């Protein structure tokens, strides 16, 4: 997995709506150029690499397996009962609707 992070100071983010739209559009243009370079670079040394310093971080099985087992166990336990399935569906449905409502209110 490759992640490119660019830290942006809060004072560099425009406050006015029109300037913010333009600034965001420019950020997406930069992202698109990075992805094109990442996947389609003619130079094989630059392909599948982002510019700048790279940091590798390996996740061991010991760190990821416990959370996977707990989450899988809780999900399987919930889906094994009728009440759990109803709760799962209602959470999924109402959570999605409330999330969309929240985003539309905040926009």
Secondary structure, DSSP 8 states (H G I E B T S, - for coil): ---------GGGS--SHHHHHHHHHHHHHHHHHHHHHHHH-SSTTTTT--SS--------HHHHHHHHHHHHHHHHHHHHSHHHHHHHHHHHHHHHHHHHHHHHHH-
